[in-house]
Amino acid sequence: MDPWLIWLITAAVLGVAEIFTLTAALGILGVAALVTAGAAALGLSAPLQFVVFTVVATLSVLFVRPFAVRRLAGPPTERFGIDALVGQTARTLSEVTDLDGRVRIGGEEWTARCFDDTQVIPPGTTVDVMEISGTTAFVYPRE
């Protein structure tokens, strides 16, 4: 069997295996085998074919795989912890200024500050949580 055909079969097997694993590593090795199949078809000797495969695979794993993994992972779909509180509505329990105040967010009491430091928000006002810093919620009155 011709060497280029062996490399082509190897590339196909690695490509199919990548479909089931989704790690990006097997797909990259499959592309390296495909490039090596082209080199073998041009008549490169077996040792040089392995050099081509090794170089292409190494460069691809070092430079292409991190990008591919980031693209496959995508952004997180749900927010957790304090990130989930940003954008929630709250009710002021005491007057909220740029220095102090208290709000209730989802049943929990938080210290609060005005997001816009020129405002004073009276008690009982519905506000939006704009940011959380430590244990302090920065809020803005809902229009």
C-alpha positions as CSV (number, residue, x, y, z in Angstrom):
1,M,0.0,0.0,0.0
2,D,1.3,3.5,-0.8
3,P,2.5,5.6,2.1
4,W,0.3,8.6,1.1
5,L,-2.8,6.3,1.3
6,I,-1.8,5.1,4.8
7,W,-1.5,8.7,5.9
8,L,-4.8,9.5,4.4
9,I,-6.5,6.7,6.2
10,T,-4.8,7.8,9.4
11,A,-6.2,11.3,8.9
12,A,-9.7,10.0,8.3
13,V,-9.6,7.8,11.4
14,L,-8.3,10.7,13.5
15,G,-11.0,13.0,12.1
16,V,-13.8,10.5,12.9
17,A,-12.4,10.0,16.4
18,E,-12.4,13.8,16.9
19,I,-16.1,13.9,16.2
20,F,-16.7,11.7,19.2
21,T,-14.2,13.4,21.6
22,L,-14.4,17.1,20.7
23,T,-11.0,17.8,22.3
24,A,-9.5,19.5,19.2
25,A,-6.3,17.4,19.6
26,L,-7.3,14.5,17.4
27,G,-8.6,16.8,14.7
28,I,-5.3,18.7,14.7
29,L,-3.4,15.4,14.4
30,G,-5.7,14.4,11.6
31,V,-4.8,17.6,9.7
32,A,-1.1,16.9,10.3
33,A,-1.6,13.4,8.9
34,L,-3.4,14.9,5.9
35,V,-0.5,17.3,5.3
36,T,1.9,14.4,5.6
37,A,-0.2,12.4,3.1
38,G,0.4,15.3,0.6
39,A,4.1,15.2,1.4
40,A,4.2,11.5,0.9
41,A,2.3,11.8,-2.5
42,L,5.1,14.2,-3.6
43,G,7.6,11.4,-2.9
44,L,9.2,12.3,0.4
45,S,11.0,9.4,2.1
46,A,9.5,7.8,5.2
47,P,11.8,9.5,7.8
48,L,11.0,12.9,6.2
49,Q,7.3,12.1,6.3
50,F,7.6,11.5,10.1
51,V,9.5,14.8,10.4
52,V,6.7,16.6,8.5
53,F,4.0,15.0,10.7
54,T,5.9,15.9,13.9
55,V,6.5,19.5,12.9
56,V,3.0,20.1,11.7
57,A,1.4,18.4,14.7
58,T,3.6,20.2,17.2
59,L,3.1,23.6,15.8
60,S,-0.7,23.0,15.5
61,V,-1.0,21.8,19.0
62,L,0.9,24.7,20.4
63,F,-0.7,27.5,18.3
64,V,-4.0,26.3,16.9
65,R,-5.4,24.1,19.7
66,P,-5.7,26.9,22.4
67,F,-7.7,29.0,20.0
68,A,-9.9,26.0,19.0
69,V,-10.5,25.1,22.7
70,R,-11.6,28.6,23.5
71,R,-14.0,28.6,20.5
72,L,-15.5,25.3,21.5
73,A,-16.0,26.2,25.1
74,G,-17.7,29.5,24.4
75,P,-18.9,31.9,27.1
76,P,-20.6,30.6,30.2
77,T,-24.3,30.3,29.7
78,E,-25.4,30.9,33.3
79,R,-24.2,33.4,35.9
80,F,-23.5,32.2,39.5
81,G,-22.8,33.8,42.8
82,I,-22.6,37.6,43.0
83,D,-22.5,37.7,39.1
84,A,-26.1,36.5,39.1
85,L,-27.2,39.5,41.3
86,V,-26.1,42.1,38.8
87,G,-29.2,43.2,36.9
88,Q,-31.6,42.1,39.6
89,T,-34.2,44.4,41.2
90,A,-33.9,45.3,44.8
91,R,-35.9,47.4,47.4
92,T,-34.2,50.0,49.5
93,L,-34.5,49.4,53.3
94,S,-32.9,52.7,54.3
95,E,-31.9,55.8,52.5
96,V,-29.1,55.0,50.0
97,T,-26.4,57.6,49.3
98,D,-22.9,57.5,47.9
99,L,-21.7,56.7,51.4
100,D,-24.1,54.1,52.9
101,G,-27.5,52.4,52.7
102,R,-29.2,49.0,52.9
103,V,-31.2,47.1,50.2
104,R,-32.9,43.7,50.0
105,I,-31.9,41.6,47.0
106,G,-33.8,38.3,46.6
107,G,-34.5,38.0,50.3
108,E,-31.0,39.0,51.5
109,E,-30.0,42.3,53.0
110,W,-27.0,44.0,51.5
111,T,-25.1,47.2,52.1
112,A,-25.6,49.6,49.3
113,R,-24.3,52.7,47.6
114,C,-25.7,54.8,44.8
115,F,-24.3,54.0,41.4
116,D,-24.6,57.7,40.6
117,D,-22.9,59.4,43.6
118,T,-25.0,62.6,43.2
119,Q,-28.3,60.8,44.0
120,V,-30.1,60.0,47.3
121,I,-32.6,57.1,47.1
122,P,-35.3,57.1,49.7
123,P,-36.4,53.9,51.6
124,G,-38.9,51.7,49.8
125,T,-37.7,52.6,46.3
126,T,-37.3,49.8,43.7
127,V,-33.7,49.9,42.3
128,D,-31.6,47.9,39.9
129,V,-28.4,46.3,41.0
130,M,-25.7,47.7,38.6
131,E,-22.6,46.2,40.2
132,I,-21.4,44.2,43.2
133,S,-18.1,45.0,44.9
134,G,-17.3,42.8,47.8
135,T,-20.4,43.0,50.1
136,T,-21.7,46.3,48.7
137,A,-24.3,46.6,45.9
138,F,-24.2,49.6,43.7
139,V,-27.8,50.5,42.8
140,Y,-29.6,52.9,40.5
141,P,-33.3,53.9,41.0
142,R,-35.7,52.2,38.6
143,E,-37.5,54.8,36.4
